[in-house]
């Protein structure tokens, strides 16, 4: 009777341990499946969506293109004054659309990932049991081997098992059987969860990965608010951008007037013109660095050319900018305005 009681007590402890490990596994396995699905989705998007298969400058080009197609002033002004937020919105929109188009295949992808990880865990259970039996070990050594085998695939912390690690469990074969059954229960639970999963729980992850990979530097030109194109956050070199913009779209006005500046700062640094800070301190554009930080941290190369895109933006949204800043643009050539609008509209067709 005593030996039977001890056997039942040992079996109960093993079953309890298997259930405990099963709970830990379900949490870790679910995280691993979602994480792999997110990484796979990012890889697919970088192959299939042009905006994501290059650097941040390429992403910005497609963001600008999207803004031109939408022709929504509020979205444009967000991009000008809050570029980081505009990039976040654009990436989220792309991820949302991608999941909308691929919604039917999400469950299939999660199930495939689950099957792959389940096979790894089954293998770890068998190997841990075989090694522990061969070494005449106990549950502590079994757990050490089990966690080590899965460390590259799942997040399993030894601290999770403090309460059970040093129990005097010797029947490793029974532990193997109990763990296998617990894993089967975990697998069925997750399949059920995945079949009714909320897509919003998944798509946040690809967005976060893409944003982190494509972020770069977020410093903006103090004269026109163009975003630095350096791909390294916190870089030591001067900030720079390939194309600057009309200063008026970021609110710059001519001194002592209510007229927005139509010119581009990269053109002005090749001129004898000056700019004022706080309506008091006057600096030649050629010597803009003398204004101190943040001006001194920027490399603005003299360039008399400018993107037609920003000319179109000024022409298309002139009245919107004027209402937003409560100022007027000083001078916009009507013939040039019509030419640019017609040219851009023809390209959009």
C-alpha positions as CSV (number, residue, x, y, z in Angstrom):
1,X,0.0,0.0,0.0
2,X,2.8,2.4,0.9
3,X,4.6,1.8,-2.5
4,X,1.3,2.3,-4.3
5,X,0.8,5.6,-2.5
6,X,4.3,6.7,-3.3
7,X,3.8,5.8,-7.0
8,X,0.5,7.8,-7.1
9,X,2.2,10.7,-5.4
10,X,5.1,10.6,-7.9
11,X,2.7,10.3,-10.8
12,X,0.7,13.2,-9.5
13,X,3.8,15.4,-9.2
14,X,4.9,14.5,-12.7
15,X,1.5,15.3,-14.1
16,X,1.4,18.6,-12.2
17,X,4.9,19.4,-13.5
18,X,3.8,18.6,-17.1
19,X,0.8,20.9,-16.7
20,X,2.9,23.7,-15.3
21,X,5.4,23.4,-18.1
22,X,2.6,23.2,-20.6
23,X,1.3,26.6,-19.4
24,X,4.8,28.1,-19.7
25,X,5.1,26.5,-23.2
26,X,1.8,27.8,-24.4
27,X,2.8,31.4,-23.6
28,X,6.3,31.0,-25.1
29,X,5.1,29.1,-28.1
30,X,2.4,31.6,-29.0
31,X,4.9,34.4,-28.8
32,X,7.3,32.5,-31.1
33,X,4.6,31.7,-33.7
34,X,3.5,35.3,-33.9
35,X,7.0,36.6,-34.0
36,X,8.0,34.3,-36.9
37,X,4.7,35.2,-38.7
38,X,5.7,38.9,-38.3
39,X,9.2,38.4,-39.6
40,X,7.9,36.3,-42.5
41,X,5.4,39.0,-43.3
42,X,8.1,41.7,-43.3
43,X,10.2,39.7,-45.7
44,X,7.2,39.2,-48.0
45,X,6.4,42.9,-47.9
46,X,10.0,43.9,-48.6
47,X,9.9,41.7,-51.7
48,X,6.4,42.7,-52.9
49,X,6.0,46.3,-51.9
50,X,8.4,48.7,-53.6
51,X,8.3,51.2,-50.8
52,X,9.9,48.8,-48.4
53,X,12.7,47.2,-50.6
54,X,15.2,50.0,-50.2
55,X,16.3,52.6,-47.7
56,X,14.4,55.4,-45.9
57,X,14.9,57.7,-48.9
58,X,13.0,55.3,-51.1
59,X,10.3,55.0,-48.5
60,X,10.0,58.7,-48.4
61,X,9.6,58.9,-52.1
62,X,6.6,56.6,-52.0
63,X,5.2,58.5,-49.0
64,X,5.4,61.7,-51.0
65,X,3.8,59.9,-54.0
66,X,1.0,58.7,-51.8
67,X,0.4,62.2,-50.4
68,X,0.2,63.6,-54.0
69,X,-2.3,61.0,-54.9
70,X,-4.5,61.6,-51.9
71,X,-4.3,65.4,-52.2
72,X,-5.2,65.8,-48.5
73,X,-3.7,68.9,-47.0
74,X,-3.9,67.7,-43.4
75,X,-1.9,64.6,-44.3
76,X,0.6,66.8,-46.1
77,X,1.0,69.3,-43.2
78,X,1.6,66.3,-40.9
79,X,4.4,65.2,-43.1
80,X,5.9,68.6,-43.2
81,X,5.7,69.4,-39.5
82,X,5.7,65.9,-38.0
83,X,7.6,63.7,-40.5
84,X,8.1,60.9,-38.0
85,X,4.3,60.6,-37.4
86,X,3.7,60.7,-41.2
87,X,6.1,57.8,-41.8
88,X,4.4,55.8,-39.0
89,X,1.0,56.4,-40.5
90,X,2.2,55.5,-44.0
91,X,3.8,52.2,-42.8
92,X,0.7,51.3,-40.8
93,X,-1.5,51.9,-43.9
94,X,0.7,49.7,-46.0
95,X,0.7,46.9,-43.4
96,X,-3.1,47.2,-42.9
97,X,-3.7,46.9,-46.7
98,X,-1.3,44.0,-46.9
99,X,-3.1,42.1,-44.2
100,X,-6.5,43.0,-45.8
101,X,-5.3,41.4,-49.0
102,X,-3.8,38.4,-47.3
103,X,-6.3,37.8,-44.5
104,X,-7.3,34.4,-45.7
105,X,-3.8,33.1,-45.5
106,X,-3.0,34.3,-42.0
107,X,-4.4,31.3,-40.2
108,X,-2.6,29.0,-42.6
109,X,0.7,30.7,-41.9
110,X,0.2,30.6,-38.1
111,X,-0.6,26.9,-38.3
112,X,2.5,26.1,-40.4
113,X,4.6,28.0,-37.9
114,X,2.9,26.2,-35.0
115,X,3.6,22.8,-36.6
116,X,7.3,23.7,-37.0
117,X,7.8,24.8,-33.4
118,X,5.8,21.8,-32.1
119,X,8.1,19.4,-33.9
120,X,11.1,21.2,-32.3
121,X,9.6,20.8,-28.8
122,X,8.7,17.1,-29.4
123,X,12.4,16.6,-30.4
124,X,13.6,18.5,-27.3
125,X,11.4,16.3,-25.1
126,X,12.8,13.1,-26.6
127,X,16.4,14.3,-26.5
128,X,16.1,15.6,-22.9
129,X,14.6,12.4,-21.7
130,X,17.3,10.3,-23.5
131,X,20.2,12.3,-22.2
132,X,18.8,12.5,-18.6
133,X,18.1,8.7,-18.5
134,X,21.6,8.0,-19.9
135,X,23.2,10.1,-17.2
136,X,20.9,8.9,-14.4
137,X,19.8,12.4,-13.9
138,X,16.6,14.0,-12.3
139,X,14.1,16.6,-13.3
140,X,16.6,19.4,-12.7
141,X,19.0,18.0,-15.4
142,X,16.0,17.2,-17.7
143,X,14.9,20.9,-17.5
144,X,18.4,22.1,-18.1
145,X,18.7,20.1,-21.3
146,X,15.1,20.9,-22.4
147,X,15.6,24.7,-22.0
148,X,19.1,24.5,-23.7
149,X,17.6,22.6,-26.7
150,X,14.9,25.3,-27.2
151,X,16.9,28.4,-26.3
152,X,17.4,29.4,-29.9
153,X,13.7,29.1,-30.7
154,X,11.6,29.9,-27.6
155,X,11.9,32.2,-24.7
156,X,12.1,29.8,-21.7
157,X,13.7,31.1,-18.5
158,X,15.1,28.8,-15.9
159,X,13.7,31.1,-13.3
160,X,10.2,30.1,-14.5
161,X,10.9,26.6,-13.1
162,X,12.3,27.4,-9.7
163,X,9.4,25.9,-7.8
164,X,9.7,22.5,-9.5
165,X,13.3,22.2,-10.6
166,X,14.6,20.4,-7.6
167,X,11.7,18.0,-7.0
168,X,12.9,14.5,-6.5
169,X,11.4,13.1,-9.7
170,X,13.2,10.0,-11.1
171,X,10.6,8.6,-13.5
172,X,11.9,10.4,-16.6
173,X,9.9,8.2,-19.0
174,X,6.7,9.1,-17.3
175,X,7.7,12.8,-17.4
176,X,8.3,12.4,-21.2
177,X,4.9,10.9,-21.6
178,X,3.2,13.6,-19.5
179,X,5.0,16.4,-21.3
180,X,4.1,14.9,-24.7
181,X,0.4,14.9,-23.7
182,X,0.7,18.5,-22.3
183,X,2.2,19.6,-25.6
184,X,-0.7,18.1,-27.5
185,X,-3.1,20.1,-25.3
186,X,-1.1,23.3,-25.9
187,X,-1.1,22.7,-29.6
188,X,-4.9,22.2,-29.7
189,X,-5.4,25.3,-27.6
190,X,-3.3,27.5,-29.9
191,X,-4.9,26.2,-33.0
192,X,-8.3,27.2,-31.6
193,X,-6.9,30.6,-30.6
194,X,-5.4,31.2,-34.1
195,X,-8.6,30.3,-35.9
196,X,-10.4,33.1,-34.1
197,X,-7.4,35.5,-33.8
198,X,-7.8,39.2,-34.1
199,X,-5.6,40.4,-37.0
200,X,-4.8,43.6,-35.2
201,X,-2.8,41.5,-32.6
202,X,-0.5,40.4,-35.4
203,X,0.0,43.4,-37.7
204,X,1.4,45.6,-35.1
205,X,4.6,43.5,-35.1
206,X,5.5,43.9,-38.8
207,X,4.8,47.6,-38.5
208,X,7.2,47.8,-35.5
209,X,9.9,45.8,-37.4
210,X,9.6,47.9,-40.6
211,X,9.6,51.1,-38.7
212,X,12.8,50.1,-36.8
213,X,14.6,49.0,-39.9
214,X,13.7,52.1,-41.9
215,X,13.8,54.8,-39.3
216,X,17.2,56.5,-39.6
217,X,17.8,60.1,-38.6
218,X,14.7,62.3,-37.9
219,X,16.4,65.7,-37.7
220,X,14.9,68.3,-40.0
221,X,16.4,71.2,-41.8
222,X,15.9,74.3,-39.6
223,X,15.2,76.4,-42.7
224,X,12.7,74.2,-44.6
225,X,12.0,71.1,-42.4
226,X,13.3,68.6,-45.0
227,X,14.2,65.3,-43.2
228,X,17.9,64.3,-42.9
229,X,18.5,61.3,-45.2
230,X,21.2,59.7,-43.1
231,X,20.2,56.1,-42.3
232,X,22.0,56.1,-38.9
233,X,20.2,57.6,-35.9
234,X,22.5,59.8,-33.8
235,X,25.1,60.0,-36.6
236,X,28.1,62.2,-36.0
237,X,28.3,63.7,-39.5
238,X,26.5,66.9,-40.5
239,X,22.8,66.4,-41.4
240,X,22.0,66.7,-45.0
241,X,19.2,66.1,-47.6
242,X,19.3,65.7,-51.3
243,X,16.4,68.1,-52.1
244,X,15.3,71.1,-49.9
245,X,11.9,72.7,-50.1
246,X,10.2,76.1,-50.3
247,X,10.6,77.6,-46.9
248,X,7.1,79.0,-46.9
249,X,5.4,75.6,-46.6
250,X,7.0,75.2,-43.1
251,X,5.8,78.7,-42.1
252,X,8.9,80.9,-42.9
253,X,7.9,84.5,-43.8
254,X,9.8,87.5,-45.1
255,X,11.1,89.7,-42.3
256,X,8.6,92.4,-41.1
257,X,5.9,91.1,-43.5
258,X,3.0,88.6,-43.5
259,X,4.3,87.0,-46.8
260,X,5.4,83.4,-46.9
261,X,8.8,82.7,-48.4
262,X,8.5,81.0,-51.9
263,X,12.2,80.4,-52.3
264,X,14.3,77.3,-51.4
265,X,17.0,77.5,-48.8
266,X,19.5,75.6,-51.0
267,X,19.1,78.3,-53.6
268,X,19.4,81.1,-51.0
269,X,22.8,79.8,-49.7
270,X,24.2,80.6,-53.1
271,X,22.9,84.2,-52.9
272,X,23.6,87.3,-50.9
273,X,20.2,87.1,-49.1
274,X,19.9,87.0,-45.3
275,X,17.5,85.5,-42.8
276,X,16.4,86.7,-39.4
277,X,15.8,84.8,-36.2
278,X,13.4,86.2,-33.6
279,X,12.9,89.2,-35.9
280,X,16.2,90.5,-34.5
281,X,19.4,88.5,-35.3
282,X,20.3,88.7,-39.0
283,X,22.5,86.1,-40.7
284,X,23.6,85.8,-44.4
285,X,22.3,82.5,-45.9
286,X,25.9,81.9,-47.1
287,X,27.0,81.8,-43.5
288,X,24.0,80.1,-42.0
289,X,26.2,78.0,-39.7
290,X,27.1,81.1,-37.7
291,X,23.5,81.1,-36.4
292,X,24.6,78.2,-34.2
293,X,22.8,74.9,-33.5
294,X,20.8,73.5,-35.1
295,X,21.9,75.5,-38.2
296,X,25.6,74.7,-37.6
297,X,24.8,71.0,-37.6
298,X,23.6,71.0,-41.2
299,X,25.3,70.8,-44.6
300,X,23.2,72.7,-47.1
301,X,24.9,72.6,-50.5
302,X,24.2,75.5,-52.8
303,X,21.7,74.3,-55.5
304,X,19.7,76.5,-57.9
305,X,17.4,73.6,-58.9
306,X,14.4,72.3,-57.0
307,X,12.0,69.4,-57.2
308,X,8.8,70.0,-59.3
309,X,7.0,68.1,-56.5
310,X,7.4,71.0,-54.1
311,X,6.5,73.5,-56.7
312,X,3.4,71.6,-57.3
313,X,2.7,71.4,-53.5
314,X,2.9,75.2,-53.2
315,X,0.7,75.7,-56.3
316,X,-1.9,73.0,-55.4
317,X,-2.2,73.9,-51.7
318,X,-1.5,77.6,-51.8
319,X,-4.8,78.6,-50.2
320,X,-4.5,75.8,-47.6
321,X,-1.1,76.9,-46.5
322,X,-2.2,80.6,-46.4
323,X,-5.1,79.6,-44.1
324,X,-3.0,77.3,-42.0
325,X,-0.2,79.9,-41.3
326,X,-2.6,83.0,-41.6
327,X,-0.2,84.5,-44.2
328,X,0.0,84.9,-47.9
329,X,2.6,83.7,-50.4
330,X,4.6,86.6,-51.7
331,X,4.6,85.8,-55.4
332,X,3.6,82.8,-57.5
333,X,3.9,83.1,-61.2
334,X,0.5,82.2,-62.6
335,X,1.9,80.7,-65.9
336,X,4.3,78.6,-64.0
337,X,1.5,77.5,-61.6
338,X,-0.7,76.3,-64.5
339,X,2.2,74.6,-66.2
340,X,3.1,72.6,-63.1
341,X,-0.4,71.7,-62.2
342,X,-1.2,70.4,-65.8
343,X,2.1,68.5,-65.9
344,X,1.6,66.8,-62.6
345,X,-2.0,66.0,-63.3
346,X,-1.1,64.4,-66.7
347,X,1.5,62.2,-65.0
348,X,-1.1,61.1,-62.4
349,X,-3.5,59.9,-65.0
